[in-house]
Amino acid sequence: MTAPVAIGALRHRLTVEEPVATTDDLGGAATVYVVVGDVWAAVAEPALAERVGADDRPIGVATHRLVLRDDITVAVGWRLTGGGRSFRVLAVTSAGLGFVRCLAEAVAP
């Protein structure tokens, strides 16, 4: 059995960030991202997806397929940043043989 990605394809150094909700003294809330660690990842060319906006109209979204080692935890809603880019994780699945496959949306850093 072979790995789902060649080890040389894992050439993008990404920082894994977990969202944490914080509150202030006035009852407001904000989401901050806490660094969990760094990981090498393979980033596939963007594909197109569609989602429904606030006005019930479809919105085109550029998505990326990422493969990374499973030695770090990644979950839906977390963020991967690196190389001037930032991705919001939409889905996570095991790719077997020590790898995790993620579908992620490109977001403003």
C-alpha positions as CSV (number, residue, x, y, z in Angstrom):
1,M,0.0,0.0,0.0
2,T,1.3,3.5,-0.9
3,A,1.0,6.8,0.8
4,P,-1.8,9.1,-0.4
5,V,0.7,11.8,-1.2
6,A,4.4,11.7,-2.0
7,I,6.4,13.0,1.0
8,G,8.0,15.6,-1.2
9,A,4.6,17.2,-1.9
10,L,4.5,18.2,1.8
11,R,6.4,21.4,1.1
12,H,4.0,24.0,2.6
13,R,4.7,24.9,6.2
14,L,1.4,25.8,7.8
15,T,0.5,26.9,11.4
16,V,-2.5,25.1,12.9
17,E,-4.7,27.5,14.9
18,E,-7.7,26.6,17.1
19,P,-10.5,29.1,17.5
20,V,-11.2,30.1,21.1
21,A,-14.2,32.3,22.1
22,T,-13.3,35.1,24.6
23,T,-15.5,37.5,26.4
24,D,-14.9,41.0,27.7
25,D,-16.1,42.8,30.8
26,L,-19.0,44.4,28.8
27,G,-20.5,41.1,27.7
28,G,-19.0,41.2,24.2
29,A,-17.4,38.2,22.6
30,A,-14.7,37.6,20.1
31,T,-12.9,34.7,18.5
32,V,-9.2,34.5,18.8
33,Y,-7.0,31.8,17.3
34,V,-4.5,29.9,19.5
35,V,-1.5,28.3,17.8
36,V,-1.6,24.5,18.2
37,G,1.6,23.8,16.3
38,D,3.1,23.7,12.8
39,V,2.8,21.0,10.1
40,W,4.1,20.3,6.6
41,A,1.2,20.0,4.1
42,A,0.5,19.4,0.5
43,V,-1.8,22.1,-0.9
44,A,-3.7,21.2,-4.1
45,E,-4.8,23.8,-6.6
46,P,-8.0,25.5,-5.6
47,A,-11.3,24.2,-6.8
48,L,-14.7,25.9,-6.9
49,A,-17.5,25.3,-4.4
50,E,-20.8,27.0,-3.7
51,R,-22.5,28.1,-0.6
52,V,-25.6,30.1,0.2
53,G,-25.2,33.7,1.4
54,A,-27.2,35.7,3.9
55,D,-29.6,36.7,1.2
56,D,-30.2,33.1,0.1
57,R,-28.2,33.6,-3.1
58,P,-25.4,31.1,-4.0
59,I,-21.8,32.4,-3.5
60,G,-18.8,30.9,-5.2
61,V,-16.0,29.9,-2.9
62,A,-12.5,28.9,-3.7
63,T,-11.6,25.8,-1.8
64,H,-8.3,23.9,-1.4
65,R,-7.5,20.3,-0.7
66,L,-4.8,19.8,1.9
67,V,-3.0,16.7,3.0
68,L,-1.0,16.7,6.2
69,R,0.5,14.3,8.7
70,D,-1.9,13.1,11.4
71,D,0.6,13.8,14.2
72,I,-1.3,17.1,15.0
73,T,-5.0,17.6,15.7
74,V,-7.1,19.5,13.1
75,A,-10.9,20.0,13.3
76,V,-13.6,21.7,11.4
77,G,-13.6,25.5,12.0
78,W,-9.9,25.6,12.7
79,R,-7.5,27.7,10.7
80,L,-4.3,26.8,8.8
81,T,-2.0,29.8,7.9
82,G,1.3,30.1,6.2
83,G,3.0,31.7,3.2
84,G,0.7,34.7,3.3
85,R,-2.4,32.6,3.0
86,S,-5.0,31.5,5.5
87,F,-7.5,28.6,5.2
88,R,-10.6,27.8,7.2
89,V,-11.0,24.0,7.6
90,L,-14.4,22.8,6.3
91,A,-14.0,19.1,6.5
92,V,-11.4,16.6,7.9
93,T,-11.1,12.9,7.0
94,S,-8.4,10.3,7.5
95,A,-6.4,9.6,4.5
96,G,-4.8,6.5,6.0
97,L,-1.2,5.6,6.6
98,G,-0.6,8.6,8.9
99,F,-2.1,11.3,6.8
100,V,-5.2,13.6,7.2
101,R,-7.1,15.1,4.3
102,C,-8.8,18.5,4.7
103,L,-11.1,20.6,2.5
104,A,-10.5,24.2,3.4
105,E,-11.8,27.6,2.3
106,A,-9.3,30.4,1.5
107,V,-10.0,33.3,3.8
108,A,-8.4,36.7,4.3
109,P,-5.4,36.4,6.7
